[in-house]
Amino acid sequence: MQRTIDIALMRPHSPTQHAMITHPGSVVAFCGRRYGKTDAYVQRLFYHMQQKPGLYWWVGLTWRSASMKRAWREVTDVARSVLLASGLDPDRYINRSAYEVRIPGLGEIWFRTSENPSSLAGEGIRGAVVDEFSLMSETVWTEYLEGTLLDHGGWVAFSGVPKGNNWAANIWRKAGNREGWLQIHATTYDNPFIDRENIDRIRYDSNTSERYFRQEYLAEIIEDAGGVFRGVRDMATATLRDYGGKDNTIVAGLDWALSYDYTVLIVMDAGKREVIHVDRFNGVDYSIQRERIIAACKRFEVIALVAEENAMGKPNNDELRKRGVPVRDFTTTHASKSEIIESLAAAFENRNIRIPNHDELITELQSYEVQRTASGQVTYSAPEGMHDDMVMALALANFAASTGQRRRATAKEY
């Protein structure tokens, strides 16, 4: 006889949060910080498992993101309570290395990330939560998840804060007029458990800009929301190619990987201010990385490669230089990083750069953030859990293309 398992769910703090949990179809939710969207979607998984047992997914941005870690913790806490109440050993059913949970009689919850889209191919998925979707590439949905959910007519529950007028904003708008879909908008003020005075303090008494507050706490769709690079998609008209130029104007920027990051090489035609080649890889030995970089520099006849020298960059740059690559070392400090990022921002503002329609590059550029510290210092960075390797490589290539940087580097200079 099959065991009957009952899961006690939390009481929603509002009708909107209740709808996020119980709506039978797909949901697209733009909610301000600390509204309770992670709590709601964790509850949604278990609620729907009771309605239709089977396989469910939680898809996050990266394993390092705070939201992903919190969701895994909450799912395993609920699963552990359910398993213990059923007389089952949680350690047998919670696989912490694979990030998978199984509850006999109800089904499974698997955690996956958009960093590895190929892992999103599967069959028989009844539903999937896609958290922080506005920071993901559109292809995560259109080329992988959408088809995966077709077998069982599964639902998708998107969640996040708007990050400009991108594909996520479009799918949110369409949800309002799509049969079986639910469109949700909620601000941080809509969480009754958060004191409005505390929210106002963030808005009026801190260094938070009004633009940033409207996006992150009011969940408003703001054009070029990151405020660093404007008109990114307008400049995504370049065509990648596999050859250099005739006028010795080909330069490149190189950002070396550190631990979980990516090594990124971006090659640019300085005369046209056009990106012509992008290479991005991780989990590859440095010797193999160097060979790929050397081959690209030779093929495109690169006259100057500006490469970050921090940490592992210096010894790798030295090895490239020994092989004849015209390397120009770049030391990343707060001041030097600000200089090249602001120069790149000016290039977009002045429409003096062309980039390819490259999903990862565009996502990194559109989500890149600027913040001001309590001391008034401006800092540039990727959102928590995201990469900025492509932004840095592009900024270095743009720096190489600037006046005075296009001359061929020589051994004497280094």
C-alpha positions, 0 to 999 in steps of 0.5 A: 500500500502506497504511503500517504504523505502530507506536507504542511505549507506556510501561510502566505502573507498575501493573496499575491503570494498565495497565487504564486504558490497555487496557480496551476499554470505558468507564472512570471513574477517581478518582485522587489527584494525581500518580498518573499518570492523564494519562500513562495516558490519553494512552497510551490514545488511541494504544493504541486508535488502533492497535486501531481507527483513527479519530477520538478526542477529549480533552475538558478543562476549559479551555484554561488548565488545567495538565492540558489543557496537559500532555495536549496537550504529551504527545500532540504529543510522541508524535505527533511521534515517530511521524510522524518515524519514519514519514518524515512532516513533523510540521508538516503533521499537527500543527495547533497552532492548532486543537489537532488531530493527524492520523497517516495510517493511524491517525486523529486526536486532537482537543482540545476543552473543556467551556467550549464545549459546542456544539463537542462535537457530532460524529459518528464518535467512537471514544473520548473522554477527559474529564479533570477531569470532576468539575469539569464540568457534568453536561450536558457528558456527558448532552446532548453527549458521550454522544450523540456517542459512539453512532455507533461505540459509542465509549468514554468515559474519565473522569478526575479527583479527586472534588469532593464527592458530585456527578454525577461521584461517581454515575457513578463508583459506577454504573461498578462495576456497569455491563457493559463499564465499569471503575471505578478508584480509586487514591491518590497513594500507589499511584504507586510512583515517588513517595516515601511520605515526600514524600506524608506531608510534605504531609499532616502537615507542611504547612498542608494540611487533612486534608479537602483531603488526603483528597480530592486525594491519597486521591481520597475522595468527601467531602460538600461537599468544597470546604468553602466552601459547604455544601448547595448543591444543597439550596438550588437550589430557586429559580425564575427569573422575568422581573419584579421585586417590589412591595416594592422589595426587588430587588438585584443583584450584578455581576462584570465580565469580565477578558480570558477571564472572564465578566461575570455579573449576578445579581438577587436578591429580598432579601426572600425571599433568592431569586435570580430572574435570572442573566445570563452572557456574554463576548466582548461589547463593554462597551457592549453589556454595559452595555445588557444590564445597564441593561435588566435593572435597569430590568425588575426595578426593581433598587434597589441594584446592587453592582458590582466596581470593580477594573480595568475595573469603575470606568469601566463603573460610572460609565457605568451610573450616568450612565444611572440605574442605582443602582450601589454600587461594591465594591473587591475586596481580600483582606479584602473578598473574604473578608468577602462569601464568608464571608457567602455561606457562612453563608447556605448554612449557615443555609439562608438563600438560594435559587438556581436549578438552574443548572449553571454556578452550582452547579459553581462553588459546589461546586468553590470552594476555601479554602486556608491559606498558609504565613503562616496567611492564608486565601484563597478561589478557584476551582480552577486553570483554572476561573471564579469569576465566578458565585460573586463575582456571587452574593456581591455580590448577597447582600451587597446583600441584607444589612442596610443595603445594600437602600436605594436608591442615589442620585447623591449617594452616589456 
